[in-house]
Amino acid sequence: MPVSKPAPRSAEDILAIQAVTVLYGFLVDDREWDRFDEVFTEDAVVDFRDQSAQPPTGPAPISGRAEIVRQFRDVLTHPYQHVLVGVGQHVA
């Protein structure tokens, strides 16, 4: 079965995706977990597994914004500075 290409995104959509990506980095850097509603839906899933491994390795995906906030606040460790490079390269 041939793999179909996703529909092209508008410039407005690309900018909106970039804005959420950048905001996520700032919120994590500043430890503003209570603002995660600005970047995650209630039913979001975060998957930090190494996708280059077969099968993927690492911690299990985290489901639901409330659990994501809890994990970020109480369990996970993160750098204090995110560097975003080439954000728009993979959203087209």
PDB file of N, CA, C and O in Angstrom:
ATOM      1  N   MET A   1       0.849  -1.175   0.000  1.00  0.00           N
ATOM      2  CA  MET A   1       0.000   0.000   0.000  1.00  0.00           C
ATOM      3  C   MET A   1       0.898   1.242   0.000  1.00  0.00           C
ATOM      4  O   MET A   1       1.752   1.372   0.878  1.00  0.00           O
ATOM      5  N   PRO A   2       0.730   2.146  -0.950  1.00  0.00           N
ATOM      6  CA  PRO A   2       1.565   3.352  -1.001  1.00  0.00           C
ATOM      7  C   PRO A   2       1.267   4.287   0.175  1.00  0.00           C
ATOM      8  O   PRO A   2       0.133   4.398   0.640  1.00  0.00           O
ATOM      9  N   VAL A   3       2.319   4.946   0.631  1.00  0.00           N
ATOM     10  CA  VAL A   3       2.182   5.900   1.732  1.00  0.00           C
ATOM     11  C   VAL A   3       1.808   7.248   1.144  1.00  0.00           C
ATOM     12  O   VAL A   3       2.501   7.761   0.265  1.00  0.00           O
ATOM     13  N   SER A   4       0.719   7.821   1.622  1.00  0.00           N
ATOM     14  CA  SER A   4       0.291   9.117   1.107  1.00  0.00           C
ATOM     15  C   SER A   4       0.991  10.238   1.852  1.00  0.00           C
ATOM     16  O   SER A   4       1.281  10.124   3.043  1.00  0.00           O
ATOM     17  N   LYS A   5       1.256  11.310   1.144  1.00  0.00           N
ATOM     18  CA  LYS A   5       1.871  12.480   1.757  1.00  0.00           C
ATOM     19  C   LYS A   5       0.798  13.275   2.481  1.00  0.00           C
ATOM     20  O   LYS A   5      -0.340  13.364   2.020  1.00  0.00           O
ATOM     21  N   PRO A   6       1.174  13.863   3.640  1.00  0.00           N
ATOM     22  CA  PRO A   6       0.188  14.690   4.332  1.00  0.00           C
ATOM     23  C   PRO A   6      -0.152  15.925   3.507  1.00  0.00           C
ATOM     24  O   PRO A   6       0.655  16.389   2.701  1.00  0.00           O
ATOM     25  N   ALA A   7      -1.337  16.444   3.717  1.00  0.00           N
ATOM     26  CA  ALA A   7      -1.737  17.668   3.011  1.00  0.00           C
ATOM     27  C   ALA A   7      -0.804  18.801   3.416  1.00  0.00           C
ATOM     28  O   ALA A   7      -0.382  18.874   4.570  1.00  0.00           O
ATOM     29  N   PRO A   8      -0.482  19.678   2.483  1.00  0.00           N
ATOM     30  CA  PRO A   8       0.387  20.803   2.841  1.00  0.00           C
ATOM     31  C   PRO A   8      -0.274  21.692   3.889  1.00  0.00           C
ATOM     32  O   PRO A   8      -1.493  21.865   3.898  1.00  0.00           O
ATOM     33  N   ARG A   9       0.537  22.242   4.756  1.00  0.00           N
ATOM     34  CA  ARG A   9       0.031  23.138   5.805  1.00  0.00           C
ATOM     35  C   ARG A   9       0.174  24.574   5.340  1.00  0.00           C
ATOM     36  O   ARG A   9       1.090  24.915   4.593  1.00  0.00           O
ATOM     37  N   SER A  10      -0.738  25.398   5.791  1.00  0.00           N
ATOM     38  CA  SER A  10      -0.668  26.824   5.468  1.00  0.00           C
ATOM     39  C   SER A  10       0.430  27.469   6.297  1.00  0.00           C
ATOM     40  O   SER A  10       0.876  26.910   7.300  1.00  0.00           O
ATOM     41  N   ALA A  11       0.857  28.638   5.874  1.00  0.00           N
ATOM     42  CA  ALA A  11       1.853  29.393   6.633  1.00  0.00           C
ATOM     43  C   ALA A  11       1.335  29.681   8.036  1.00  0.00           C
ATOM     44  O   ALA A  11       2.097  29.644   9.001  1.00  0.00           O
ATOM     45  N   GLU A  12       0.046  29.968   8.150  1.00  0.00           N
ATOM     46  CA  GLU A  12      -0.564  30.233   9.459  1.00  0.00           C
ATOM     47  C   GLU A  12      -0.466  29.007  10.360  1.00  0.00           C
ATOM     48  O   GLU A  12      -0.147  29.135  11.542  1.00  0.00           O
ATOM     49  N   ASP A  13      -0.736  27.817   9.816  1.00  0.00           N
ATOM     50  CA  ASP A  13      -0.626  26.590  10.601  1.00  0.00           C
ATOM     51  C   ASP A  13       0.814  26.349  11.049  1.00  0.00           C
ATOM     52  O   ASP A  13       1.055  25.987  12.200  1.00  0.00           O
ATOM     53  N   ILE A  14       1.758  26.547  10.150  1.00  0.00           N
ATOM     54  CA  ILE A  14       3.171  26.345  10.475  1.00  0.00           C
ATOM     55  C   ILE A  14       3.603  27.286  11.588  1.00  0.00           C
ATOM     56  O   ILE A  14       4.295  26.870  12.517  1.00  0.00           O
ATOM     57  N   LEU A  15       3.204  28.549  11.505  1.00  0.00           N
ATOM     58  CA  LEU A  15       3.557  29.509  12.551  1.00  0.00           C
ATOM     59  C   LEU A  15       2.922  29.143  13.884  1.00  0.00           C
ATOM     60  O   LEU A  15       3.546  29.317  14.931  1.00  0.00           O
ATOM     61  N   ALA A  16       1.696  28.640  13.863  1.00  0.00           N
ATOM     62  CA  ALA A  16       1.028  28.236  15.100  1.00  0.00           C
ATOM     63  C   ALA A  16       1.749  27.043  15.738  1.00  0.00           C
ATOM     64  O   ALA A  16       1.915  27.002  16.957  1.00  0.00           O
ATOM     65  N   ILE A  17       2.173  26.082  14.928  1.00  0.00           N
ATOM     66  CA  ILE A  17       2.922  24.928  15.437  1.00  0.00           C
ATOM     67  C   ILE A  17       4.246  25.389  16.038  1.00  0.00           C
ATOM     68  O   ILE A  17       4.637  24.938  17.114  1.00  0.00           O
ATOM     69  N   GLN A  18       4.925  26.281  15.345  1.00  0.00           N
ATOM     70  CA  GLN A  18       6.195  26.800  15.858  1.00  0.00           C
ATOM     71  C   GLN A  18       5.992  27.540  17.180  1.00  0.00           C
ATOM     72  O   GLN A  18       6.805  27.403  18.094  1.00  0.00           O
ATOM     73  N   ALA A  19       4.920  28.317  17.289  1.00  0.00           N
ATOM     74  CA  ALA A  19       4.655  29.073  18.516  1.00  0.00           C
ATOM     75  C   ALA A  19       4.439  28.138  19.697  1.00  0.00           C
ATOM     76  O   ALA A  19       4.938  28.408  20.789  1.00  0.00           O
ATOM     77  N   VAL A  20       3.707  27.045  19.503  1.00  0.00           N
ATOM     78  CA  VAL A  20       3.473  26.086  20.586  1.00  0.00           C
ATOM     79  C   VAL A  20       4.781  25.395  20.964  1.00  0.00           C
ATOM     80  O   VAL A  20       5.047  25.174  22.146  1.00  0.00           O
ATOM     81  N   THR A  21       5.588  25.057  19.978  1.00  0.00           N
ATOM     82  CA  THR A  21       6.875  24.400  20.245  1.00  0.00           C
ATOM     83  C   THR A  21       7.786  25.303  21.072  1.00  0.00           C
ATOM     84  O   THR A  21       8.406  24.852  22.035  1.00  0.00           O
ATOM     85  N   VAL A  22       7.864  26.559  20.699  1.00  0.00           N
ATOM     86  CA  VAL A  22       8.703  27.517  21.427  1.00  0.00           C
ATOM     87  C   VAL A  22       8.151  27.735  22.840  1.00  0.00           C
ATOM     88  O   VAL A  22       8.919  27.768  23.801  1.00  0.00           O
ATOM     89  N   LEU A  23       6.836  27.884  22.973  1.00  0.00           N
ATOM     90  CA  LEU A  23       6.231  28.082  24.284  1.00  0.00           C
ATOM     91  C   LEU A  23       6.523  26.893  25.191  1.00  0.00           C
ATOM     92  O   LEU A  23       6.839  27.076  26.366  1.00  0.00           O
ATOM     93  N   TYR A  24       6.422  25.689  24.664  1.00  0.00           N
ATOM     94  CA  TYR A  24       6.745  24.482  25.443  1.00  0.00           C
ATOM     95  C   TYR A  24       8.152  24.602  26.033  1.00  0.00           C
ATOM     96  O   TYR A  24       8.348  24.358  27.223  1.00  0.00           O
ATOM     97  N   GLY A  25       9.120  24.972  25.214  1.00  0.00           N
ATOM     98  CA  GLY A  25      10.496  25.112  25.698  1.00  0.00           C
ATOM     99  C   GLY A  25      10.608  26.120  26.827  1.00  0.00           C
ATOM    100  O   GLY A  25      11.282  25.863  27.824  1.00  0.00           O
ATOM    101  N   PHE A  26       9.955  27.266  26.681  1.00  0.00           N
ATOM    102  CA  PHE A  26       9.994  28.283  27.732  1.00  0.00           C
ATOM    103  C   PHE A  26       9.318  27.793  29.012  1.00  0.00           C
ATOM    104  O   PHE A  26       9.830  28.023  30.108  1.00  0.00           O
ATOM    105  N   LEU A  27       8.172  27.120  28.885  1.00  0.00           N
ATOM    106  CA  LEU A  27       7.463  26.639  30.067  1.00  0.00           C
ATOM    107  C   LEU A  27       8.285  25.611  30.830  1.00  0.00           C
ATOM    108  O   LEU A  27       8.323  25.639  32.060  1.00  0.00           O
ATOM    109  N   VAL A  28       8.943  24.702  30.113  1.00  0.00           N
ATOM    110  CA  VAL A  28       9.790  23.710  30.774  1.00  0.00           C
ATOM    111  C   VAL A  28      10.994  24.393  31.415  1.00  0.00           C
ATOM    112  O   VAL A  28      11.329  24.112  32.566  1.00  0.00           O
ATOM    113  N   ASP A  29      11.646  25.289  30.675  1.00  0.00           N
ATOM    114  CA  ASP A  29      12.814  25.984  31.218  1.00  0.00           C
ATOM    115  C   ASP A  29      12.471  26.756  32.484  1.00  0.00           C
ATOM    116  O   ASP A  29      13.265  26.789  33.424  1.00  0.00           O
ATOM    117  N   ASP A  30      11.303  27.373  32.516  1.00  0.00           N
ATOM    118  CA  ASP A  30      10.884  28.193  33.654  1.00  0.00           C
ATOM    119  C   ASP A  30      10.105  27.403  34.707  1.00  0.00           C
ATOM    120  O   ASP A  30       9.664  27.965  35.710  1.00  0.00           O
ATOM    121  N   ARG A  31       9.937  26.080  34.472  1.00  0.00           N
ATOM    122  CA  ARG A  31       9.213  25.202  35.387  1.00  0.00           C
ATOM    123  C   ARG A  31       7.790  25.693  35.650  1.00  0.00           C
ATOM    124  O   ARG A  31       7.313  25.656  36.784  1.00  0.00           O
ATOM    125  N   GLU A  32       7.121  26.150  34.604  1.00  0.00           N
ATOM    126  CA  GLU A  32       5.748  26.654  34.721  1.00  0.00           C
ATOM    127  C   GLU A  32       4.755  25.556  34.338  1.00  0.00           C
ATOM    128  O   GLU A  32       4.014  25.675  33.362  1.00  0.00           O
ATOM    129  N   TRP A  33       4.762  24.495  35.127  1.00  0.00           N
ATOM    130  CA  TRP A  33       3.928  23.329  34.835  1.00  0.00           C
ATOM    131  C   TRP A  33       2.446  23.673  34.784  1.00  0.00           C
ATOM    132  O   TRP A  33       1.703  23.081  34.000  1.00  0.00           O
ATOM    133  N   ASP A  34       2.005  24.615  35.603  1.00  0.00           N
ATOM    134  CA  ASP A  34       0.587  24.963  35.635  1.00  0.00           C
ATOM    135  C   ASP A  34       0.109  25.658  34.360  1.00  0.00           C
ATOM    136  O   ASP A  34      -1.092  25.870  34.190  1.00  0.00           O
ATOM    137  N   ARG A  35       1.014  26.008  33.479  1.00  0.00           N
ATOM    138  CA  ARG A  35       0.637  26.611  32.199  1.00  0.00           C
ATOM    139  C   ARG A  35       0.629  25.590  31.058  1.00  0.00           C
ATOM    140  O   ARG A  35       0.474  25.966  29.897  1.00  0.00           O
ATOM    141  N   PHE A  36       0.793  24.314  31.375  1.00  0.00           N
ATOM    142  CA  PHE A  36       0.825  23.289  30.334  1.00  0.00           C
ATOM    143  C   PHE A  36      -0.488  23.198  29.564  1.00  0.00           C
ATOM    144  O   PHE A  36      -0.527  22.608  28.484  1.00  0.00           O
ATOM    145  N   ASP A  37      -1.567  23.775  30.104  1.00  0.00           N
ATOM    146  CA  ASP A  37      -2.815  23.793  29.339  1.00  0.00           C
ATOM    147  C   ASP A  37      -2.682  24.645  28.083  1.00  0.00           C
ATOM    148  O   ASP A  37      -3.530  24.570  27.193  1.00  0.00           O
ATOM    149  N   GLU A  38      -1.633  25.448  28.001  1.00  0.00           N
ATOM    150  CA  GLU A  38      -1.394  26.277  26.814  1.00  0.00           C
ATOM    151  C   GLU A  38      -0.706  25.488  25.694  1.00  0.00           C
ATOM    152  O   GLU A  38      -0.679  25.938  24.548  1.00  0.00           O
ATOM    153  N   VAL A  39      -0.149  24.312  26.021  1.00  0.00           N
ATOM    154  CA  VAL A  39       0.555  23.534  24.997  1.00  0.00           C
ATOM    155  C   VAL A  39       0.068  22.094  24.865  1.00  0.00           C
ATOM    156  O   VAL A  39       0.381  21.429  23.878  1.00  0.00           O
ATOM    157  N   PHE A  40      -0.698  21.599  25.853  1.00  0.00           N
ATOM    158  CA  PHE A  40      -1.200  20.231  25.793  1.00  0.00           C
ATOM    159  C   PHE A  40      -2.714  20.209  25.949  1.00  0.00           C
ATOM    160  O   PHE A  40      -3.271  20.953  26.756  1.00  0.00           O
ATOM    161  N   THR A  41      -3.376  19.355  25.178  1.00  0.00           N
ATOM    162  CA  THR A  41      -4.798  19.118  25.377  1.00  0.00           C
ATOM    163  C   THR A  41      -4.966  18.201  26.589  1.00  0.00           C
ATOM    164  O   THR A  41      -3.994  17.616  27.066  1.00  0.00           O
ATOM    165  N   GLU A  42      -6.182  18.078  27.081  1.00  0.00           N
ATOM    166  CA  GLU A  42      -6.439  17.225  28.250  1.00  0.00           C
ATOM    167  C   GLU A  42      -6.067  15.767  27.984  1.00  0.00           C
ATOM    168  O   GLU A  42      -5.667  15.051  28.902  1.00  0.00           O
ATOM    169  N   ASP A  43      -6.197  15.327  26.732  1.00  0.00           N
ATOM    170  CA  ASP A  43      -5.922  13.925  26.401  1.00  0.00           C
ATOM    171  C   ASP A  43      -4.564  13.727  25.718  1.00  0.00           C
ATOM    172  O   ASP A  43      -4.354  12.736  25.019  1.00  0.00           O
ATOM    173  N   ALA A  44      -3.652  14.672  25.925  1.00  0.00           N
ATOM    174  CA  ALA A  44      -2.327  14.594  25.300  1.00  0.00           C
ATOM    175  C   ALA A  44      -1.562  13.364  25.768  1.00  0.00           C
ATOM    176  O   ALA A  44      -1.799  12.842  26.858  1.00  0.00           O
ATOM    177  N   VAL A  45      -0.641  12.912  24.924  1.00  0.00           N
ATOM    178  CA  VAL A  45       0.275  11.822  25.266  1.00  0.00           C
ATOM    179  C   VAL A  45       1.684  12.304  24.962  1.00  0.00           C
ATOM    180  O   VAL A  45       1.959  12.791  23.865  1.00  0.00           O
ATOM    181  N   VAL A  46       2.583  12.164  25.944  1.00  0.00           N
ATOM    182  CA  VAL A  46       3.984  12.531  25.776  1.00  0.00           C
ATOM    183  C   VAL A  46       4.786  11.242  25.712  1.00  0.00           C
ATOM    184  O   VAL A  46       4.648  10.374  26.575  1.00  0.00           O
ATOM    185  N   ASP A  47       5.615  11.119  24.702  1.00  0.00           N
ATOM    186  CA  ASP A  47       6.397   9.900  24.504  1.00  0.00           C
ATOM    187  C   ASP A  47       7.865  10.278  24.348  1.00  0.00           C
ATOM    188  O   ASP A  47       8.268  10.794  23.305  1.00  0.00           O
ATOM    189  N   PHE A  48       8.662  10.022  25.379  1.00  0.00           N
ATOM    190  CA  PHE A  48      10.090  10.350  25.357  1.00  0.00           C
ATOM    191  C   PHE A  48      10.952   9.144  25.000  1.00  0.00           C
ATOM    192  O   PHE A  48      12.173   9.194  25.150  1.00  0.00           O
ATOM    193  N   ARG A  49      10.338   8.065  24.531  1.00  0.00           N
ATOM    194  CA  ARG A  49      11.123   6.875  24.186  1.00  0.00           C
ATOM    195  C   ARG A  49      12.039   7.160  23.003  1.00  0.00           C
ATOM    196  O   ARG A  49      11.769   8.041  22.188  1.00  0.00           O
ATOM    197  N   ASP A  50      13.116   6.408  22.926  1.00  0.00           N
ATOM    198  CA  ASP A  50      14.047   6.485  21.804  1.00  0.00           C
ATOM    199  C   ASP A  50      13.403   5.782  20.618  1.00  0.00           C
ATOM    200  O   ASP A  50      13.353   4.554  20.562  1.00  0.00           O
ATOM    201  N   GLN A  51      12.912   6.574  19.670  1.00  0.00           N
ATOM    202  CA  GLN A  51      12.203   6.015  18.516  1.00  0.00           C
ATOM    203  C   GLN A  51      13.143   5.400  17.482  1.00  0.00           C
ATOM    204  O   GLN A  51      12.689   4.724  16.559  1.00  0.00           O
ATOM    205  N   SER A  52      14.458   5.629  17.627  1.00  0.00           N
ATOM    206  CA  SER A  52      15.393   5.031  16.674  1.00  0.00           C
ATOM    207  C   SER A  52      15.681   3.573  17.034  1.00  0.00           C
ATOM    208  O   SER A  52      16.168   2.818  16.193  1.00  0.00           O
ATOM    209  N   ALA A  53      15.391   3.172  18.255  1.00  0.00           N
ATOM    210  CA  ALA A  53      15.560   1.780  18.669  1.00  0.00           C
ATOM    211  C   ALA A  53      14.338   0.977  18.236  1.00  0.00           C
ATOM    212  O   ALA A  53      13.223   1.497  18.188  1.00  0.00           O
ATOM    213  N   GLN A  54      14.563  -0.291  17.922  1.00  0.00           N
ATOM    214  CA  GLN A  54      13.468  -1.168  17.524  1.00  0.00           C
ATOM    215  C   GLN A  54      13.426  -2.370  18.439  1.00  0.00           C
ATOM    216  O   GLN A  54      14.316  -3.215  18.348  1.00  0.00           O
ATOM    217  N   PRO A  55      12.452  -2.499  19.311  1.00  0.00           N
ATOM    218  CA  PRO A  55      11.358  -1.559  19.561  1.00  0.00           C
ATOM    219  C   PRO A  55      11.860  -0.336  20.330  1.00  0.00           C
ATOM    220  O   PRO A  55      12.948  -0.371  20.905  1.00  0.00           O
ATOM    221  N   PRO A  56      11.073   0.746  20.344  1.00  0.00           N
ATOM    222  CA  PRO A  56      11.491   1.945  21.072  1.00  0.00           C
ATOM    223  C   PRO A  56      11.789   1.619  22.540  1.00  0.00           C
ATOM    224  O   PRO A  56      11.114   0.793  23.155  1.00  0.00           O
ATOM    225  N   THR A  57      12.818   2.286  23.090  1.00  0.00           N
ATOM    226  CA  THR A  57      13.217   2.037  24.465  1.00  0.00           C
ATOM    227  C   THR A  57      13.056   3.302  25.297  1.00  0.00           C
ATOM    228  O   THR A  57      13.070   4.414  24.769  1.00  0.00           O
ATOM    229  N   GLY A  58      12.905   3.116  26.594  1.00  0.00           N
ATOM    230  CA  GLY A  58      12.789   4.251  27.499  1.00  0.00           C
ATOM    231  C   GLY A  58      11.511   4.163  28.295  1.00  0.00           C
ATOM    232  O   GLY A  58      10.805   3.155  28.252  1.00  0.00           O
ATOM    233  N   PRO A  59      11.211   5.242  29.035  1.00  0.00           N
ATOM    234  CA  PRO A  59      10.023   5.231  29.888  1.00  0.00           C
ATOM    235  C   PRO A  59       8.735   5.147  29.073  1.00  0.00           C
ATOM    236  O   PRO A  59       8.680   5.593  27.927  1.00  0.00           O
ATOM    237  N   ALA A  60       7.721   4.580  29.671  1.00  0.00           N
ATOM    238  CA  ALA A  60       6.425   4.455  29.004  1.00  0.00           C
ATOM    239  C   ALA A  60       5.857   5.840  28.699  1.00  0.00           C
ATOM    240  O   ALA A  60       6.125   6.797  29.425  1.00  0.00           O
ATOM    241  N   PRO A  61       5.076   5.947  27.627  1.00  0.00           N
ATOM    242  CA  PRO A  61       4.415   7.229  27.335  1.00  0.00           C
ATOM    243  C   PRO A  61       3.552   7.683  28.513  1.00  0.00           C
ATOM    244  O   PRO A  61       3.028   6.860  29.264  1.00  0.00           O
ATOM    245  N   ILE A  62       3.409   9.000  28.664  1.00  0.00           N
ATOM    246  CA  ILE A  62       2.618   9.593  29.732  1.00  0.00           C
ATOM    247  C   ILE A  62       1.317  10.095  29.110  1.00  0.00           C
ATOM    248  O   ILE A  62       1.348  10.861  28.147  1.00  0.00           O
ATOM    249  N   SER A  63       0.192   9.676  29.643  1.00  0.00           N
ATOM    250  CA  SER A  63      -1.107  10.017  29.068  1.00  0.00           C
ATOM    251  C   SER A  63      -1.891  10.975  29.956  1.00  0.00           C
ATOM    252  O   SER A  63      -1.962  10.804  31.173  1.00  0.00           O
ATOM    253  N   GLY A  64      -2.473  11.979  29.325  1.00  0.00           N
ATOM    254  CA  GLY A  64      -3.339  12.940  30.001  1.00  0.00           C
ATOM    255  C   GLY A  64      -2.556  14.113  30.572  1.00  0.00           C
ATOM    256  O   GLY A  64      -1.515  13.934  31.204  1.00  0.00           O
ATOM    257  N   ARG A  65      -3.074  15.317  30.340  1.00  0.00           N
ATOM    258  CA  ARG A  65      -2.368  16.526  30.777  1.00  0.00           C
ATOM    259  C   ARG A  65      -2.105  16.533  32.279  1.00  0.00           C
ATOM    260  O   ARG A  65      -1.018  16.925  32.705  1.00  0.00           O
ATOM    261  N   ALA A  66      -3.073  16.108  33.095  1.00  0.00           N
ATOM    262  CA  ALA A  66      -2.872  16.111  34.545  1.00  0.00           C
ATOM    263  C   ALA A  66      -1.689  15.222  34.932  1.00  0.00           C
ATOM    264  O   ALA A  66      -0.883  15.598  35.783  1.00  0.00           O
ATOM    265  N   GLU A  67      -1.583  14.055  34.316  1.00  0.00           N
ATOM    266  CA  GLU A  67      -0.463  13.157  34.614  1.00  0.00           C
ATOM    267  C   GLU A  67       0.850  13.711  34.047  1.00  0.00           C
ATOM    268  O   GLU A  67       1.907  13.551  34.659  1.00  0.00           O
ATOM    269  N   ILE A  68       0.785  14.352  32.896  1.00  0.00           N
ATOM    270  CA  ILE A  68       1.985  14.981  32.332  1.00  0.00           C
ATOM    271  C   ILE A  68       2.506  16.043  33.298  1.00  0.00           C
ATOM    272  O   ILE A  68       3.704  16.091  33.576  1.00  0.00           O
ATOM    273  N   VAL A  69       1.617  16.891  33.809  1.00  0.00           N
ATOM    274  CA  VAL A  69       2.017  17.933  34.768  1.00  0.00           C
ATOM    275  C   VAL A  69       2.626  17.278  36.009  1.00  0.00           C
ATOM    276  O   VAL A  69       3.679  17.709  36.479  1.00  0.00           O
ATOM    277  N   ARG A  70       1.977  16.245  36.541  1.00  0.00           N
ATOM    278  CA  ARG A  70       2.487  15.575  37.737  1.00  0.00           C
ATOM    279  C   ARG A  70       3.877  14.999  37.503  1.00  0.00           C
ATOM    280  O   ARG A  70       4.770  15.151  38.336  1.00  0.00           O
ATOM    281  N   GLN A  71       4.051  14.338  36.365  1.00  0.00           N
ATOM    282  CA  GLN A  71       5.353  13.742  36.050  1.00  0.00           C
ATOM    283  C   GLN A  71       6.438  14.817  35.903  1.00  0.00           C
ATOM    284  O   GLN A  71       7.544  14.660  36.420  1.00  0.00           O
ATOM    285  N   PHE A  72       6.119  15.899  35.203  1.00  0.00           N
ATOM    286  CA  PHE A  72       7.108  16.967  35.029  1.00  0.00           C
ATOM    287  C   PHE A  72       7.451  17.593  36.379  1.00  0.00           C
ATOM    288  O   PHE A  72       8.612  17.903  36.647  1.00  0.00           O
ATOM    289  N   ARG A  73       6.455  17.775  37.214  1.00  0.00           N
ATOM    290  CA  ARG A  73       6.667  18.430  38.516  1.00  0.00           C
ATOM    291  C   ARG A  73       7.412  17.525  39.496  1.00  0.00           C
ATOM    292  O   ARG A  73       8.307  17.988  40.204  1.00  0.00           O
ATOM    293  N   ASP A  74       7.052  16.232  39.546  1.00  0.00           N
ATOM    294  CA  ASP A  74       7.507  15.366  40.632  1.00  0.00           C
ATOM    295  C   ASP A  74       8.502  14.282  40.241  1.00  0.00           C
ATOM    296  O   ASP A  74       9.194  13.750  41.110  1.00  0.00           O
ATOM    297  N   VAL A  75       8.594  13.941  38.961  1.00  0.00           N
ATOM    298  CA  VAL A  75       9.370  12.759  38.587  1.00  0.00           C
ATOM    299  C   VAL A  75      10.492  13.077  37.600  1.00  0.00           C
ATOM    300  O   VAL A  75      11.651  12.746  37.848  1.00  0.00           O
ATOM    301  N   LEU A  76      10.157  13.704  36.509  1.00  0.00           N
ATOM    302  CA  LEU A  76      11.115  13.906  35.419  1.00  0.00           C
ATOM    303  C   LEU A  76      12.131  14.996  35.744  1.00  0.00           C
ATOM    304  O   LEU A  76      11.870  15.897  36.541  1.00  0.00           O
ATOM    305  N   THR A  77      13.286  14.892  35.110  1.00  0.00           N
ATOM    306  CA  THR A  77      14.288  15.957  35.199  1.00  0.00           C
ATOM    307  C   THR A  77      14.500  16.507  33.798  1.00  0.00           C
ATOM    308  O   THR A  77      14.473  15.765  32.816  1.00  0.00           O
ATOM    309  N   HIS A  78      14.708  17.809  33.717  1.00  0.00           N
ATOM    310  CA  HIS A  78      14.834  18.466  32.425  1.00  0.00           C
ATOM    311  C   HIS A  78      15.916  19.526  32.483  1.00  0.00           C
ATOM    312  O   HIS A  78      16.205  20.081  33.543  1.00  0.00           O
ATOM    313  N   PRO A  79      16.511  19.799  31.335  1.00  0.00           N
ATOM    314  CA  PRO A  79      17.483  20.888  31.309  1.00  0.00           C
ATOM    315  C   PRO A  79      16.787  22.228  31.551  1.00  0.00           C
ATOM    316  O   PRO A  79      15.572  22.346  31.393  1.00  0.00           O
ATOM    317  N   TYR A  80      17.553  23.208  31.928  1.00  0.00           N
ATOM    318  CA  TYR A  80      17.004  24.545  32.158  1.00  0.00           C
ATOM    319  C   TYR A  80      17.085  25.418  30.919  1.00  0.00           C
ATOM    320  O   TYR A  80      16.668  26.576  30.953  1.00  0.00           O
ATOM    321  N   GLN A  81      17.608  24.890  29.837  1.00  0.00           N
ATOM    322  CA  GLN A  81      17.673  25.683  28.617  1.00  0.00           C
ATOM    323  C   GLN A  81      17.437  24.772  27.418  1.00  0.00           C
ATOM    324  O   GLN A  81      18.162  23.802  27.200  1.00  0.00           O
ATOM    325  N   HIS A  82      16.418  25.103  26.656  1.00  0.00           N
ATOM    326  CA  HIS A  82      16.139  24.391  25.413  1.00  0.00           C
ATOM    327  C   HIS A  82      16.645  25.222  24.248  1.00  0.00           C
ATOM    328  O   HIS A  82      16.477  26.441  24.225  1.00  0.00           O
ATOM    329  N   VAL A  83      17.255  24.572  23.300  1.00  0.00           N
ATOM    330  CA  VAL A  83      17.712  25.242  22.091  1.00  0.00           C
ATOM    331  C   VAL A  83      16.898  24.656  20.935  1.00  0.00           C
ATOM    332  O   VAL A  83      16.933  23.451  20.686  1.00  0.00           O
ATOM    333  N   LEU A  84      16.176  25.513  20.244  1.00  0.00           N
ATOM    334  CA  LEU A  84      15.356  25.077  19.116  1.00  0.00           C
ATOM    335  C   LEU A  84      16.045  25.477  17.831  1.00  0.00           C
ATOM    336  O   LEU A  84      16.327  26.653  17.602  1.00  0.00           O
ATOM    337  N   VAL A  85      16.314  24.491  16.998  1.00  0.00           N
ATOM    338  CA  VAL A  85      16.993  24.736  15.726  1.00  0.00           C
ATOM    339  C   VAL A  85      16.185  24.086  14.618  1.00  0.00           C
ATOM    340  O   VAL A  85      15.797  22.923  14.725  1.00  0.00           O
ATOM    341  N   GLY A  86      15.936  24.824  13.567  1.00  0.00           N
ATOM    342  CA  GLY A  86      15.239  24.249  12.416  1.00  0.00           C
ATOM    343  C   GLY A  86      13.837  23.809  12.735  1.00  0.00           C
ATOM    344  O   GLY A  86      13.396  22.777  12.228  1.00  0.00           O
ATOM    345  N   VAL A  87      13.117  24.544  13.553  1.00  0.00           N
ATOM    346  CA  VAL A  87      11.781  24.170  13.987  1.00  0.00           C
ATOM    347  C   VAL A  87      10.846  23.937  12.798  1.00  0.00           C
ATOM    348  O   VAL A  87      10.059  22.991  12.809  1.00  0.00           O
ATOM    349  N   GLY A  88      10.923  24.773  11.794  1.00  0.00           N
ATOM    350  CA  GLY A  88       9.993  24.682  10.682  1.00  0.00           C
ATOM    351  C   GLY A  88      10.317  23.609   9.661  1.00  0.00           C
ATOM    352  O   GLY A  88       9.523  23.382   8.748  1.00  0.00           O
ATOM    353  N   GLN A  89      11.442  22.947   9.781  1.00  0.00           N
ATOM    354  CA  GLN A  89      11.865  21.984   8.770  1.00  0.00           C
ATOM    355  C   GLN A  89      10.967  20.756   8.695  1.00  0.00           C
ATOM    356  O   GLN A  89      10.825  20.170   7.622  1.00  0.00           O
ATOM    357  N   HIS A  90      10.360  20.355   9.800  1.00  0.00           N
ATOM    358  CA  HIS A  90       9.615  19.092   9.812  1.00  0.00           C
ATOM    359  C   HIS A  90       8.111  19.274   9.950  1.00  0.00           C
ATOM    360  O   HIS A  90       7.404  18.312  10.251  1.00  0.00           O
ATOM    361  N   VAL A  91       7.616  20.464   9.741  1.00  0.00           N
ATOM    362  CA  VAL A  91       6.180  20.678   9.897  1.00  0.00           C
ATOM    363  C   VAL A  91       5.457  20.861   8.568  1.00  0.00           C
ATOM    364  O   VAL A  91       4.232  20.980   8.540  1.00  0.00           O
ATOM    365  N   ALA A  92       6.180  20.884   7.505  1.00  0.00           N
ATOM    366  CA  ALA A  92       5.551  21.084   6.198  1.00  0.00           C
ATOM    367  C   ALA A  92       4.926  19.818   5.684  1.00  0.00           C
ATOM    368  O   ALA A  92       4.353  19.810   4.595  1.00  0.00           O
TER     369      ALA A  92
END
